[in-house]
């Protein structure tokens, strides 16, 4: 039983706790040439309490340990200190946050905790939604007798006394049930006491489900964690808020460094809002000491993204796209943990007040959560290589890196990569919302077109590649930007020779032994190593022979496939040009009549495919439809 203490009250009953609000878009006073330290205080520190600081002096000193507790003798304190020293401390403190509410943050936190507990790990879930906790409801815990409010008011001595059991072995809960208004706005000493004792819990993993937004309590607990997980939805509002949270957290982290405080005052004022890490580097100019501090902080801050509620293929590609955009334009080593598919099972489990992992363990979204949890565990022993160093900015990237290509990419791969990058930086793209300004977007488009024009032209590409790799040695695939830079743009297995010359004519389909990736794309070996010329001065790409056809040719699905492959055209390219579903195109080539559309539509689709391959549409449609079973 936790020993309770008598609470000390101030004489001013009307005084309120600290209520600081972080103003993201606050403009600085006109006429200031520098962003003074006081201005940073206004942006990054809580406002003073209405009743003044003196009303909290005694309580804050008590919580900080400067005033001894009269009801604890030295022997009891020594025994407690020895017991704490012998306890196991958490291996990993994981903070799960979001820029806005309703994106599934609590769902992810609760079910990751259950998953780890089922693996035999000791886990404590912390309901960090101060003043509005509801995590206990998702874990089938009815109204715990003790909560964080009791810890803040010092009705309990230690945070471990607030941990209550759950129906799951190895999983404990620090609840926020029935907390009053004061619990929603803890004083700095209370918050620091919480952060300190989170590190002293006798458990393996601590998972903190934070409140949404950019409040000071949220940001401070977020940056104090070992792993920083940001959950978002495939919606512009959620994405914008997620990037804003990341920028605020970095600025708060930088502001906490003693070495940065005197230097931050030297940065010229920012027109509005909180600058991104990359913008801070630019504002630092030639101040190398400040730039070193900023770079070190950037390397230590690695937000991990999770996209919840995915429905479409575009949603599935959003996570890697957000990671690429964040790395290029924020300058932070962002990581992507995965996505959670939209599933009605989530709503059903919440209404039944039963955890998703228990109620629907075989649901797709449950498997998605398992995958995210495994990736989190993997980060204990193996960091993502893409996060090992600061990413290159857009200006620092080569044409190949900008398009997410290996230097040996074929022409069809370059065209596909170009389309994907243009979609990524489209004005209506969700991935860039709130992070790439319209003015900057125009410059990005110009850079994309320059990269494409250079790489698609064999002579320009040869000259450019020689300038990048003067010794003729191309980097290994592990040194190429992550494949998620452009989904579906797979690296080639081509070997490299000095003075490589691209062959002209139809390019190959890039497959001798086809396999399928997670999106169903046809991939394979792009180059036969034995097909190179003995001189080693040319790279010869083998292409399938073009089938012979004439006026009397009967076009079958297999013949259409062979012609397409001989032209070096991927089926996805046909889908993009004709706007026909990939499933229908595959059905046409395999003559899978059960999956094909109705004959009236099938005839039109076959004609469109023939035009794409520069075949006579009427002849192709007539002979192909003659094979359709009546």
C-alpha positions in Angstrom: 0.0 0.0 0.0 1.4 3.4 -1.0 1.9 5.7 2.0 0.1 9.0 1.5 1.2 12.4 2.6 -0.7 15.4 3.7 -0.9 17.8 0.8 0.4 21.4 1.4 -1.9 24.1 0.1 -1.2 27.7 -0.6 -3.2 30.6 0.7 -4.1 31.7 -2.8 -6.8 29.2 -3.7 -7.6 31.0 -7.0 -4.1 30.7 -8.4 -3.7 28.5 -11.5 -0.8 26.3 -12.5 1.5 27.2 -15.4 -0.4 27.4 -18.6 2.1 27.9 -21.4 1.0 27.7 -25.0 3.5 27.2 -27.8 2.6 29.7 -30.6 4.0 28.1 -33.8 3.2 31.0 -36.1 4.1 33.8 -33.9 5.6 36.8 -35.7 8.5 38.7 -34.2 8.3 42.4 -33.6 9.3 44.5 -36.6 12.6 46.2 -36.5 14.5 43.5 -34.6 17.5 42.4 -36.5 18.2 39.3 -34.4 16.1 36.7 -32.7 17.0 37.6 -29.1 17.1 35.0 -26.3 14.0 36.6 -24.8 12.1 35.9 -28.0 13.1 32.3 -27.9 11.9 32.2 -24.3 8.5 33.5 -25.5 8.3 30.8 -28.2 9.7 27.9 -26.3 9.1 28.4 -22.5 5.8 28.4 -20.6 4.4 31.7 -19.6 4.6 32.7 -16.0 1.7 31.5 -13.8 -1.0 34.2 -13.2 -0.4 34.0 -9.4 3.4 34.5 -9.7 6.2 32.1 -8.9 6.3 32.7 -5.2 3.2 30.7 -4.5 5.0 27.5 -5.6 8.4 28.1 -3.9 7.9 25.8 -0.9 6.3 23.0 -3.0 8.9 23.2 -5.8 11.8 23.1 -3.3 10.2 20.1 -1.7 9.9 18.3 -5.0 13.4 19.2 -6.0 14.7 17.7 -2.8 16.1 20.9 -1.2 13.6 20.7 1.7 13.9 17.4 3.7 10.7 15.5 4.4 10.0 15.6 8.2 8.3 12.2 8.3 11.2 10.2 6.8 14.1 9.1 9.0 17.6 8.6 7.7 17.4 4.8 8.1 14.3 4.5 6.0 15.7 6.8 3.3 18.9 4.8 3.1 17.0 1.5 2.7 14.9 3.0 0.0 17.9 4.3 -1.9 19.6 0.9 -1.7 16.4 -0.8 -3.0 16.2 1.6 -5.9 19.8 1.0 -6.8 19.2 -2.7 -7.0 16.1 -2.4 -9.3 16.2 -3.1 -13.0 15.8 0.1 -15.1 14.1 0.3 -18.4 16.1 -0.7 -21.5 14.0 1.5 -23.7 11.8 4.5 -23.2 9.4 4.8 -26.2 7.3 8.0 -26.7 4.4 7.8 -29.1 3.1 11.2 -30.2 1.0 12.9 -32.9 0.5 16.4 -34.2 -3.3 16.1 -34.0 -5.7 13.8 -32.2 -7.7 10.9 -33.6 -4.9 9.3 -35.7 -4.6 6.1 -33.7 -1.8 6.9 -31.3 -3.4 5.3 -28.3 -4.4 2.3 -30.4 -0.7 1.7 -31.4 0.7 2.3 -27.9 -1.7 -0.1 -26.2 -1.3 -2.9 -28.7 2.5 -2.6 -28.9 2.5 -3.0 -25.1 0.4 -6.1 -25.3 2.5 -7.5 -28.1 5.7 -7.1 -26.1 4.1 -8.5 -23.0 3.0 -11.6 -25.0 6.7 -12.1 -25.9 7.5 -12.3 -22.2 8.8 -8.8 -21.8 8.1 -6.6 -18.8 6.3 -3.4 -20.0 4.8 -0.4 -18.4 2.3 1.7 -20.4 2.1 5.4 -19.3 -1.0 7.4 -20.2 0.7 10.7 -21.0 -2.6 12.4 -22.0 -2.4 14.4 -18.8 -5.8 15.4 -17.4 -7.7 13.3 -20.0 -6.4 9.8 -19.8 -8.4 6.9 -21.2 -5.8 4.3 -21.9 -7.2 2.1 -19.1 -10.4 1.7 -21.1 -8.5 0.1 -24.0 -6.8 -2.3 -21.6 -10.0 -3.5 -19.8 -8.9 -1.8 -16.5 -11.8 -0.4 -14.6 -11.1 2.9 -12.7 -7.7 2.3 -11.1 -7.4 3.4 -7.5 -4.3 5.5 -8.1 -3.2 7.7 -11.1 -0.7 10.2 -12.2 -2.6 12.9 -10.4 -1.7 11.3 -7.1 1.9 11.3 -8.1 1.9 15.0 -9.0 0.1 15.9 -5.8 2.6 13.7 -3.8 -0.1 11.5 -2.4 2.2 8.6 -3.4 6.0 8.6 -2.9 7.2 7.0 -6.1 6.0 6.6 -9.6 6.3 2.8 -9.2 3.5 3.0 -6.7 1.2 4.3 -9.4 1.7 1.2 -11.6 -1.5 -1.0 -11.6 -1.8 -4.5 -13.0 -3.7 -5.3 -16.2 -5.3 -8.5 -17.5 -2.0 -9.2 -19.4 0.9 -10.8 -17.6 4.0 -8.6 -17.7 2.1 -5.4 -18.6 1.6 -2.6 -16.1 -0.3 0.6 -16.5 0.3 4.1 -15.1 -3.2 5.6 -15.6 -4.5 9.1 -15.9 -8.1 8.3 -14.9 -10.1 10.9 -13.0 -7.1 13.4 -12.9 -8.1 16.9 -12.1 -7.2 20.1 -14.0 -3.9 20.4 -12.1 -2.7 17.1 -13.5 -3.1 18.5 -17.1 -0.6 21.3 -16.3 2.2 20.0 -14.0 4.8 22.5 -12.9 8.3 22.2 -14.2 9.5 20.5 -11.0 6.7 18.0 -11.2 7.4 17.2 -14.8 11.1 16.7 -14.2 10.3 14.4 -11.3 8.1 12.4 -13.6 10.8 12.1 -16.3 13.4 11.1 -13.7 11.3 8.4 -12.2 10.2 7.0 -15.5 13.9 6.0 -15.9 13.8 4.3 -12.5 10.8 1.9 -13.1 11.5 -1.7 -12.6 10.7 -2.9 -16.1 12.2 -3.5 -19.5 10.2 -1.2 -21.7 8.3 2.0 -20.9 5.8 3.2 -23.6 4.4 6.7 -23.1 1.2 7.5 -25.0 1.5 11.3 -25.2 -1.2 13.9 -25.8 -1.6 15.3 -29.3 -0.2 18.7 -30.2 2.9 20.7 -29.4 2.4 21.6 -25.8 5.5 21.9 -23.6 4.7 18.8 -21.5 4.2 16.8 -24.7 7.4 18.0 -26.4 9.6 17.6 -23.3 8.5 14.0 -22.7 8.8 13.3 -26.4 12.5 14.4 -26.7 13.4 12.7 -23.3 12.6 9.3 -24.8 15.0 6.9 -26.5 12.7 6.3 -29.5 10.5 9.0 -30.9 7.4 7.6 -32.7 5.2 10.0 -34.7 1.8 8.7 -35.8 -0.1 10.4 -38.6 -3.0 9.8 -41.0 -2.9 10.0 -44.8 -4.6 13.5 -44.6 -3.1 16.9 -45.1 -4.1 18.2 -41.7 -2.5 15.3 -39.9 0.7 15.4 -42.0 1.1 19.1 -41.5 0.7 18.8 -37.7 3.1 15.9 -37.6 5.9 17.9 -39.3 5.1 20.8 -37.0 5.5 18.6 -34.0 8.9 17.4 -35.3 10.1 20.9 -35.8 9.0 22.1 -32.4 10.6 19.1 -30.7 13.9 19.7 -32.4 13.9 23.4 -31.4 13.1 22.5 -27.9 15.9 19.9 -27.9 18.3 22.5 -29.2 17.2 25.1 -26.7 17.9 22.7 -23.9 21.6 22.4 -24.8 23.7 24.8 -22.8 26.2 25.2 -25.6 23.4 26.4 -27.9 21.8 29.1 -25.7 24.3 31.9 -26.2 24.6 31.1 -29.9 20.8 31.0 -30.7 20.6 34.7 -29.9 22.9 35.4 -32.9 20.5 33.9 -35.5 18.7 36.5 -37.6 15.0 36.6 -37.0 12.7 34.2 -38.7 9.7 35.8 -40.6 7.2 33.4 -38.9 6.8 30.1 -37.3 9.5 27.7 -36.1 12.4 27.2 -38.5 13.3 23.7 -39.6 16.7 22.2 -38.7 17.9 22.7 -42.2 16.7 26.4 -42.1 18.6 26.8 -38.8 21.8 25.6 -40.5 21.3 28.2 -43.3 20.5 30.9 -40.8 23.7 30.1 -38.8 25.7 31.1 -41.8 29.4 30.9 -41.2 29.1 30.5 -37.4 30.9 27.1 -37.3 30.5 26.6 -33.6 26.7 27.0 -33.9 26.6 24.8 -37.0 28.4 22.1 -35.2 25.9 22.2 -32.3 23.0 22.1 -34.7 24.4 19.2 -36.7 25.1 17.2 -33.5 21.5 17.8 -32.4 20.2 16.8 -35.8 22.1 13.6 -35.8 20.7 12.6 -32.3 17.1 13.3 -33.2 15.5 10.5 -35.3 11.7 10.6 -35.4 10.1 7.3 -36.5 7.0 7.6 -38.7 3.9 5.4 -38.7 1.0 6.0 -41.1 -2.3 4.8 -39.7 -5.6 4.3 -41.6 -4.2 3.5 -45.1 -6.8 2.5 -47.7 -5.3 3.0 -51.2 -2.0 2.3 -52.9 -1.2 6.0 -52.6 -1.7 5.8 -48.9 0.7 2.8 -48.7 3.4 4.8 -50.5 2.9 7.8 -48.3 5.1 6.7 -45.5 8.3 6.3 -47.6 7.4 9.5 -49.4 7.1 11.4 -46.1 10.5 10.0 -45.0 12.2 11.1 -48.2 10.7 14.6 -48.0 11.5 14.9 -44.3 15.1 13.9 -44.9 15.6 16.3 -47.8 13.8 19.3 -46.5 14.1 19.0 -42.7 17.6 17.6 -42.8 16.7 15.0 -40.1 17.4 11.3 -40.3 13.8 10.3 -40.3 12.9 6.6 -40.2 9.7 4.8 -41.4 8.4 2.0 -39.2 5.4 1.0 -41.3 1.7 1.5 -41.9 -1.6 0.3 -40.3 -4.3 -0.5 -42.7 -7.8 0.8 -42.2 -9.9 -1.9 -40.6 -13.4 -1.9 -39.2 -12.1 -4.2 -36.5 -10.5 -1.3 -34.8 -13.8 0.5 -34.2 -15.5 -2.7 -33.1 -12.8 -3.5 -30.5 -12.9 0.0 -29.1 -16.7 -0.1 -28.7 -16.3 -3.5 -27.0 -13.6 -2.0 -24.8 -11.3 -4.9 -25.6 -7.8 -4.7 -27.1 -7.5 -5.2 -30.8 -4.7 -7.8 -30.3 -7.1 -9.9 -28.2 -10.4 -9.4 -30.0 -9.1 -9.6 -33.6 -5.5 -11.1 -33.5 -5.8 -12.3 -37.1 -6.9 -8.9 -38.5 -4.7 -7.2 -41.0 -4.2 -4.2 -38.8 -3.1 -6.5 -35.9 -0.5 -8.0 -38.2 0.6 -4.5 -39.1 1.0 -3.6 -35.5 3.1 -6.7 -34.9 5.4 -5.7 -37.7 5.9 -2.2 -36.3 6.6 -3.6 -32.9 9.2 -6.0 -34.3 10.9 -3.1 -36.1 11.0 -1.2 -32.8 12.6 -4.1 -31.1 15.1 -4.4 -33.9 16.3 -0.9 -33.3 17.7 -2.0 -30.0 20.5 -3.9 -31.7 20.5 -2.6 -35.3 20.0 1.0 -36.4 18.6 1.7 -39.8 21.7 2.5 -42.0 19.9 5.4 -43.5 19.7 7.0 -40.0 23.4 6.5 -39.2 24.3 9.9 -40.7 22.7 13.2 -41.6 20.9 12.9 -45.0 21.9 15.0 -48.0 19.8 18.0 -48.8 18.1 18.3 -52.2 20.8 20.5 -53.4 23.5 18.1 -52.4 22.0 15.1 -54.1 23.1 13.9 -57.5 20.6 13.3 -60.3 20.5 9.6 -59.5 19.9 10.3 -55.8 17.1 12.8 -56.6 15.3 10.2 -58.7 16.2 7.3 -56.4 18.1 5.4 -59.0 21.2 3.3 -59.3 23.7 4.6 -61.9 23.0 1.5 -64.0 19.3 2.0 -64.2 17.6 1.3 -67.6 15.5 3.8 -69.6 12.2 2.4 -68.5 13.3 2.7 -64.8 14.3 6.3 -65.4 10.9 7.1 -66.8 9.1 5.4 -64.0 11.3 7.1 -61.4 10.6 10.5 -63.0 6.9 10.0 -62.9 7.0 8.9 -59.2 9.1 11.9 -58.2 6.8 14.3 -60.1 3.9 12.8 -58.3 5.7 13.2 -55.0 6.3 16.9 -55.6 3.0 17.6 -57.2 1.4 20.8 -55.8 -1.5 18.7 -54.4 0.7 15.9 -53.0 0.0 15.1 -49.3 3.6 14.2 -48.7 4.9 17.8 -49.1 2.0 19.6 -47.4 3.2 22.0 -44.8 6.9 21.3 -45.4 7.7 22.5 -49.0 6.6 26.1 -49.7 5.1 27.0 -53.1 8.1 29.2 -53.9 10.5 26.4 -53.2 8.4 23.9 -55.0 9.0 25.6 -58.3 12.7 25.3 -57.9 12.3 21.6 -57.0 10.4 21.0 -60.2 13.2 22.6 -62.3 15.7 20.4 -60.6 13.6 17.3 -61.3 13.3 18.1 -65.0 17.0 18.8 -65.2 17.8 15.4 -63.7 15.5 13.7 -66.0 16.7 15.5 -69.2 20.3 14.6 -68.3 19.7 10.9 -67.5 17.3 10.1 -70.3 19.8 11.3 -73.0 22.5 8.7 -73.5 25.3 11.2 -74.3 24.4 13.7 -71.5 24.2 10.8 -69.1 27.5 9.4 -70.1 29.2 12.8 -69.6 27.4 13.3 -66.3 28.3 9.8 -65.0 32.0 10.3 -65.8 32.0 13.5 -63.8 30.5 11.7 -60.8 32.6 8.6 -61.1 35.9 9.6 -62.8 37.5 6.2 -62.0 34.6 4.3 -63.5 33.6 2.6 -60.2 30.0 3.0 -59.3 28.9 2.8 -55.7 27.6 -0.5 -54.3 23.8 -0.8 -53.9 24.1 -0.3 -50.1 25.5 3.2 -50.8 22.6 4.2 -52.9 19.8 6.2 -51.3 17.1 4.0 -49.7 14.8 2.3 -52.1 11.8 4.1 -50.5 13.1 7.3 -52.2 11.0 6.2 -55.2 8.8 3.2 -54.6 9.1 0.6 -57.5 12.4 2.0 -58.8 14.6 -1.1 -58.1 18.4 -1.0 -58.4 19.9 -2.8 -61.3 22.5 -5.5 -61.0 24.7 -4.0 -63.8 28.4 -4.1 -63.3 30.5 -1.0 -64.1 33.2 -0.3 -66.5 35.2 2.8 -67.4 33.7 4.9 -70.2 30.4 3.1 -70.2 28.3 3.7 -73.3 24.6 3.1 -73.3 23.2 1.0 -76.1 20.5 2.5 -78.2 17.3 0.9 -79.4 14.6 -0.9 -77.4 15.5 -1.5 -73.8 14.9 -4.8 -72.1 12.1 -5.7 -69.7 14.7 -6.2 -67.0 13.8 -9.8 -66.3 15.1 -13.2 -67.1 13.7 -14.9 -64.0 10.8 -12.7 -63.0 9.8 -12.2 -59.4 7.2 -10.0 -57.8 7.7 -7.3 -55.2 5.1 -6.2 -52.6 3.4 -4.1 -55.2 3.3 -6.8 -57.9 5.9 -5.2 -60.1 7.9 -7.4 -62.4 11.6 -7.3 -61.5 14.6 -9.4 -62.3 18.2 -9.3 -63.6 18.7 -6.4 -65.9 22.0 -7.3 -67.4 23.6 -10.5 -68.4 27.2 -10.3 -67.2 28.4 -12.6 -70.0 26.9 -10.3 -72.7 29.6 -7.6 -72.2 32.1 -7.0 -74.9 35.6 -8.3 -74.3 37.0 -4.8 -74.5 35.1 -3.8 -71.4 34.4 -0.4 -72.9 30.8 -0.9 -73.6 27.8 -2.2 -71.6 25.6 -4.3 -73.8 22.1 -4.9 -72.6 20.4 -8.0 -74.0 16.9 -7.5 -75.2 14.2 -10.1 -76.1 13.8 -10.5 -79.8 10.9 -8.7 -81.4 8.3 -11.2 -82.5 7.4 -11.2 -86.2 3.9 -10.1 -87.1 2.1 -9.1 -90.3 -1.3 -8.5 -91.7 -2.4 -12.1 -91.2 -1.1 -12.4 -87.6 -3.5 -13.5 -85.0 -2.7 -11.5 -81.8 -2.9 -13.5 -78.6 -2.3 -12.4 -75.1 1.1 -14.1 -75.0 2.1 -12.3 -78.3 1.1 -8.9 -76.9 3.3 -9.6 -73.8 6.3 -10.6 -75.9 6.0 -7.4 -78.1 5.7 -5.3 -75.0 8.8 -6.9 -73.4 10.7 -6.5 -76.7 9.9 -2.8 -76.6 11.2 -2.5 -73.0 7.8 -1.4 -71.8 6.7 -2.3 -68.3 3.1 -3.2 -67.7 2.8 -0.4 -65.2 3.9 2.0 -68.0 1.0 0.8 -70.1 -1.4 1.2 -67.1 -0.2 4.8 -66.5 -0.6 5.7 -70.2 -3.9 4.0 -70.9 -5.5 4.4 -67.4 -6.4 0.7 -67.5 -6.2 -1.3 -64.3 -3.1 -3.5 -63.9 -5.4 -6.5 -63.1 -7.2 -6.1 -66.4 -3.9 -5.7 -68.3 -2.6 -8.9 -66.7 -5.9 -10.7 -67.6 -5.5 -9.6 -71.2 -2.0 -10.9 -71.5 -2.7 -14.2 -69.7 -6.2 -14.5 -71.4 -7.7 -15.0 -68.0 -11.3 -14.5 -69.1 -12.8 -14.9 -65.6 -10.8 -11.8 -64.5 -11.3 -9.8 -67.8 -14.0 -7.1 -68.1 -17.1 -7.5 -70.1 -16.5 -8.0 -73.9 -17.7 -4.4 -74.7 -15.1 -3.0 -72.4 -12.5 -5.6 -73.2 -12.4 -4.7 -76.9 -11.7 -1.0 -76.1 -9.0 -2.0 -73.6 -7.2 -4.2 -76.2 -7.3 -1.3 -78.7 -5.8 1.1 -76.2 -3.0 -1.4 -75.4 -2.3 -1.9 -79.1 -2.0 1.9 -79.6 0.4 2.1 -76.7 2.6 -0.6 -78.4 2.2 1.1 -81.8 0.3 -1.9 -83.2 -2.7 -1.7 -85.6 -5.6 -1.4 -83.0 -8.4 -2.8 -85.3 -6.5 -5.9 -86.3 -5.3 -6.6 -82.7 -8.8 -6.2 -81.3 -10.5 -8.3 -84.1 -8.1 -11.2 -83.8 -7.9 -11.1 -80.0 -11.6 -10.9 -79.5 -12.1 -13.9 -81.8 -10.4 -16.0 -79.0 -12.9 -14.8 -76.4 -15.2 -17.7 -75.4 -18.8 -17.1 -76.5 
